[in-house]
Amino acid sequence: MDFISSILKYPFMQNALIVGFLSSICCGTIGTYIVNKKMVFISSSISHASYGGIGIGLYLISVFDLPVKDPILFALIFSIFSGILILLLKDKFNLKDDLSIGIIMTFGMAVGIIFSFMTPGYQADLSTYLFGNILLSNKENIIMLLLLDITIIIVFFIFYKSIIYSSFDENFYNIYGVPVKFINYLLIILISSAIIINIKTIGIILIISILTIPQATASLLVKKYYLIIIFSGIFSFLGILSGLYFSYSLNIPSGPAIILSLTIILLFTKGFRKIFLKTT
């Protein structure tokens, strides 16, 4: 009851709940594509490479006293560039996935560390980007997530069949005229955007968890693509909500608390499925 009264009383708790709901929509949808496409390591590379954009943003904001105080826009641009570059290295230079992933991830982290070191003063806020804090969500985060959700829903509505085809066998369906490469580049932009816009919720280090754990949980119960998307969104929101509760009750960081909650939900669902299968 104390947790519920706090949500009703404090605006920052309300913002966190709204951000959690909007995050569950985009992460549930785009995460399903990531898991089915087997792009987990590519997505992880993009999230770590985004540190380069954050470092550059902090440096430019500090040195040139820019009116923008949040480097998230720089991280978004850098991550989209990193995601596209991974695909270009694969398509144009025939580099293996793991090699291009390693190059981009380490390059981004190196750039971020260098520019963070060059930035005048102590950057205490960096921990927010590394580990996340959904309680720091504001109206700008809500607006960005809302726009992202609308964009993802529209893209998936228009290209739903092409997305499914390219998720499972892009070489086969490319022969039959499915715009596989267009879908790949379009979705890598959305993946990069989803990762960066959700960084403050979960953090760079943990963001990939909310893009994979709910999908793994959903796939235990349903098999159809659209149902996995729906159930992933539900499990994402349940994990965020329960993570918020644990964070509030135990006074622990919200990002790790959310991941812990998602993992508990996965284990509980897996155990429930085993018991159910044994009794039928």
Secondary structure, 3 states (H helix, E strand, C coil): CHHHHHHHHCHHHHHHHHHHHHHHHHHHHHHHHHHHCCCHHHHHHHHHHHHHHHHHHHHHHHHHCCCCCCCHHHHHHHHHHHHHHHHHHHHCCCCCHHHHHHHHHHHHHHHHHHHHHHCCCCCCCHHHHHHCCHHHCCHHHHHHHHHHHHHHHHHHHHCHHHHHHHHHCHHHHHHCCCCHHHHHHHHHHHHHHHHHHCHHHHCCCCHHHHCCHHHHHHHCCCCCHHHHHHHHHHHHHHHHHHHHHHHHHHCCCHHHHHHHHHHHHHHHHHHHHHHHHHCC
